[in-house]
């Protein structure tokens, strides 16, 4: 069964005891209601034609309860940053382990991601380690590829972005999702190349893609991986 709630102005539905936020958008060119489950947030997105109401959208969601339940069941489970759980580091699985007596913070060793200190601090320490490692992996690559194009990077930041893997401003500031450090190394490399190419072409023209290919000729495989598996990176932490 599904029932509707309203939390702080945001419509939600409850399916099997699970509360799902519902984002409702009206699209001028839409001719029918459509529904999507957001694998990043476990939320629902309803796109509807003009003239329909929130009530219409929620009724549509109720009618699709079985479909939603099936999509949620197909999603990989969330993986907390806690001892015993495996997280990928540059695509290689590492099992989180806790060594409270150590004085090394967090470190990776032989397929294990060790965390020291108090147990309740392990998730935060693991996340901080991954953010730091992401910056260490991304920044040198960004500067090197920019030099190859005769450009200079203004700054590199890493964040927990949801809608994009990277961005480039007209001033040469680059921003990336720290979750790229979970992906295979060539995938991380491709996203860096993609954003650096935008320092020359702030578009997706043929000239832009030619630059990407010049910097990384074998970019088809990492592009495909990101399209197929990218959302799974948001299941960690």
Secondary structure as a PSIPRED ss2 file (coil, helix, strand):
# PSIPRED VFORMAT (PSIPRED V4.0)

   1 X C   1.000  0.000  0.000
   2 X E   0.000  0.000  1.000
   3 X E   0.000  0.000  1.000
   4 X E   0.000  0.000  1.000
   5 X E   0.000  0.000  1.000
   6 X E   0.000  0.000  1.000
   7 X E   0.000  0.000  1.000
   8 X C   1.000  0.000  0.000
   9 X C   1.000  0.000  0.000
  10 X E   0.000  0.000  1.000
  11 X E   0.000  0.000  1.000
  12 X E   0.000  0.000  1.000
  13 X E   0.000  0.000  1.000
  14 X E   0.000  0.000  1.000
  15 X E   0.000  0.000  1.000
  16 X C   1.000  0.000  0.000
  17 X C   1.000  0.000  0.000
  18 X E   0.000  0.000  1.000
  19 X E   0.000  0.000  1.000
  20 X E   0.000  0.000  1.000
  21 X E   0.000  0.000  1.000
  22 X E   0.000  0.000  1.000
  23 X E   0.000  0.000  1.000
  24 X E   0.000  0.000  1.000
  25 X E   0.000  0.000  1.000
  26 X E   0.000  0.000  1.000
  27 X C   1.000  0.000  0.000
  28 X C   1.000  0.000  0.000
  29 X C   1.000  0.000  0.000
  30 X C   1.000  0.000  0.000
  31 X C   1.000  0.000  0.000
  32 X C   1.000  0.000  0.000
  33 X C   1.000  0.000  0.000
  34 X E   0.000  0.000  1.000
  35 X E   0.000  0.000  1.000
  36 X E   0.000  0.000  1.000
  37 X E   0.000  0.000  1.000
  38 X E   0.000  0.000  1.000
  39 X C   1.000  0.000  0.000
  40 X C   1.000  0.000  0.000
  41 X C   1.000  0.000  0.000
  42 X C   1.000  0.000  0.000
  43 X E   0.000  0.000  1.000
  44 X E   0.000  0.000  1.000
  45 X E   0.000  0.000  1.000
  46 X E   0.000  0.000  1.000
  47 X E   0.000  0.000  1.000
  48 X E   0.000  0.000  1.000
  49 X C   1.000  0.000  0.000
  50 X C   1.000  0.000  0.000
  51 X C   1.000  0.000  0.000
  52 X C   1.000  0.000  0.000
  53 X C   1.000  0.000  0.000
  54 X H   0.000  1.000  0.000
  55 X H   0.000  1.000  0.000
  56 X H   0.000  1.000  0.000
  57 X H   0.000  1.000  0.000
  58 X H   0.000  1.000  0.000
  59 X H   0.000  1.000  0.000
  60 X H   0.000  1.000  0.000
  61 X H   0.000  1.000  0.000
  62 X H   0.000  1.000  0.000
  63 X H   0.000  1.000  0.000
  64 X C   1.000  0.000  0.000
  65 X H   0.000  1.000  0.000
  66 X H   0.000  1.000  0.000
  67 X H   0.000  1.000  0.000
  68 X H   0.000  1.000  0.000
  69 X H   0.000  1.000  0.000
  70 X H   0.000  1.000  0.000
  71 X H   0.000  1.000  0.000
  72 X H   0.000  1.000  0.000
  73 X H   0.000  1.000  0.000
  74 X H   0.000  1.000  0.000
  75 X C   1.000  0.000  0.000
  76 X C   1.000  0.000  0.000
  77 X C   1.000  0.000  0.000
  78 X C   1.000  0.000  0.000
  79 X E   0.000  0.000  1.000
  80 X C   1.000  0.000  0.000
  81 X C   1.000  0.000  0.000
  82 X C   1.000  0.000  0.000
  83 X C   1.000  0.000  0.000
  84 X C   1.000  0.000  0.000
  85 X C   1.000  0.000  0.000
  86 X E   0.000  0.000  1.000
  87 X E   0.000  0.000  1.000
  88 X E   0.000  0.000  1.000
  89 X E   0.000  0.000  1.000
  90 X C   1.000  0.000  0.000
  91 X C   1.000  0.000  0.000
  92 X E   0.000  0.000  1.000
  93 X E   0.000  0.000  1.000
  94 X E   0.000  0.000  1.000
  95 X E   0.000  0.000  1.000
  96 X E   0.000  0.000  1.000
  97 X E   0.000  0.000  1.000
  98 X E   0.000  0.000  1.000
  99 X C   1.000  0.000  0.000
 100 X C   1.000  0.000  0.000
 101 X C   1.000  0.000  0.000
 102 X C   1.000  0.000  0.000
 103 X C   1.000  0.000  0.000
 104 X C   1.000  0.000  0.000
 105 X C   1.000  0.000  0.000
 106 X E   0.000  0.000  1.000
 107 X E   0.000  0.000  1.000
 108 X E   0.000  0.000  1.000
 109 X E   0.000  0.000  1.000
 110 X C   1.000  0.000  0.000
 111 X C   1.000  0.000  0.000
 112 X E   0.000  0.000  1.000
 113 X E   0.000  0.000  1.000
 114 X E   0.000  0.000  1.000
 115 X E   0.000  0.000  1.000
 116 X C   1.000  0.000  0.000
 117 X C   1.000  0.000  0.000
 118 X C   1.000  0.000  0.000
 119 X H   0.000  1.000  0.000
 120 X H   0.000  1.000  0.000
 121 X H   0.000  1.000  0.000
 122 X H   0.000  1.000  0.000
 123 X H   0.000  1.000  0.000
 124 X H   0.000  1.000  0.000
 125 X H   0.000  1.000  0.000
 126 X H   0.000  1.000  0.000
 127 X H   0.000  1.000  0.000
 128 X H   0.000  1.000  0.000
 129 X H   0.000  1.000  0.000
 130 X H   0.000  1.000  0.000
 131 X H   0.000  1.000  0.000
 132 X H   0.000  1.000  0.000
 133 X H   0.000  1.000  0.000
 134 X H   0.000  1.000  0.000
 135 X H   0.000  1.000  0.000
 136 X H   0.000  1.000  0.000
 137 X H   0.000  1.000  0.000
 138 X H   0.000  1.000  0.000
 139 X H   0.000  1.000  0.000
 140 X H   0.000  1.000  0.000
 141 X H   0.000  1.000  0.000
 142 X H   0.000  1.000  0.000
 143 X H   0.000  1.000  0.000
 144 X H   0.000  1.000  0.000
 145 X H   0.000  1.000  0.000
 146 X H   0.000  1.000  0.000
 147 X H   0.000  1.000  0.000
 148 X H   0.000  1.000  0.000
 149 X C   1.000  0.000  0.000
 150 X C   1.000  0.000  0.000
 151 X C   1.000  0.000  0.000
 152 X C   1.000  0.000  0.000
 153 X C   1.000  0.000  0.000
 154 X C   1.000  0.000  0.000
 155 X E   0.000  0.000  1.000
 156 X E   0.000  0.000  1.000
 157 X E   0.000  0.000  1.000
 158 X E   0.000  0.000  1.000
 159 X E   0.000  0.000  1.000
 160 X C   1.000  0.000  0.000
 161 X C   1.000  0.000  0.000
 162 X C   1.000  0.000  0.000
 163 X C   1.000  0.000  0.000
 164 X C   1.000  0.000  0.000
 165 X C   1.000  0.000  0.000
 166 X E   0.000  0.000  1.000
 167 X E   0.000  0.000  1.000
 168 X E   0.000  0.000  1.000
 169 X C   1.000  0.000  0.000
 170 X C   1.000  0.000  0.000
 171 X C   1.000  0.000  0.000
 172 X C   1.000  0.000  0.000
 173 X E   0.000  0.000  1.000
 174 X E   0.000  0.000  1.000
 175 X E   0.000  0.000  1.000
 176 X E   0.000  0.000  1.000
 177 X E   0.000  0.000  1.000
 178 X H   0.000  1.000  0.000
 179 X H   0.000  1.000  0.000
 180 X H   0.000  1.000  0.000
 181 X H   0.000  1.000  0.000
 182 X H   0.000  1.000  0.000
 183 X C   1.000  0.000  0.000
 184 X C   1.000  0.000  0.000
 185 X H   0.000  1.000  0.000
 186 X H   0.000  1.000  0.000
 187 X H   0.000  1.000  0.000
 188 X H   0.000  1.000  0.000
 189 X H   0.000  1.000  0.000
 190 X H   0.000  1.000  0.000
 191 X H   0.000  1.000  0.000
 192 X H   0.000  1.000  0.000
 193 X H   0.000  1.000  0.000
 194 X H   0.000  1.000  0.000
 195 X H   0.000  1.000  0.000
 196 X H   0.000  1.000  0.000
 197 X H   0.000  1.000  0.000
 198 X C   1.000  0.000  0.000
 199 X C   1.000  0.000  0.000
 200 X C   1.000  0.000  0.000
 201 X C   1.000  0.000  0.000
 202 X C   1.000  0.000  0.000
 203 X C   1.000  0.000  0.000
 204 X C   1.000  0.000  0.000
 205 X C   1.000  0.000  0.000
 206 X H   0.000  1.000  0.000
 207 X H   0.000  1.000  0.000
 208 X H   0.000  1.000  0.000
 209 X H   0.000  1.000  0.000
 210 X H   0.000  1.000  0.000
 211 X H   0.000  1.000  0.000
 212 X H   0.000  1.000  0.000
 213 X H   0.000  1.000  0.000
 214 X H   0.000  1.000  0.000
 215 X H   0.000  1.000  0.000
 216 X C   1.000  0.000  0.000
 217 X C   1.000  0.000  0.000
 218 X C   1.000  0.000  0.000
 219 X C   1.000  0.000  0.000
 220 X H   0.000  1.000  0.000
 221 X H   0.000  1.000  0.000
 222 X H   0.000  1.000  0.000
 223 X H   0.000  1.000  0.000
 224 X H   0.000  1.000  0.000
 225 X H   0.000  1.000  0.000
 226 X H   0.000  1.000  0.000
 227 X H   0.000  1.000  0.000
 228 X H   0.000  1.000  0.000
 229 X H   0.000  1.000  0.000
 230 X H   0.000  1.000  0.000
 231 X H   0.000  1.000  0.000
 232 X H   0.000  1.000  0.000
 233 X H   0.000  1.000  0.000
 234 X H   0.000  1.000  0.000
 235 X H   0.000  1.000  0.000
 236 X E   0.000  0.000  1.000
 237 X C   1.000  0.000  0.000
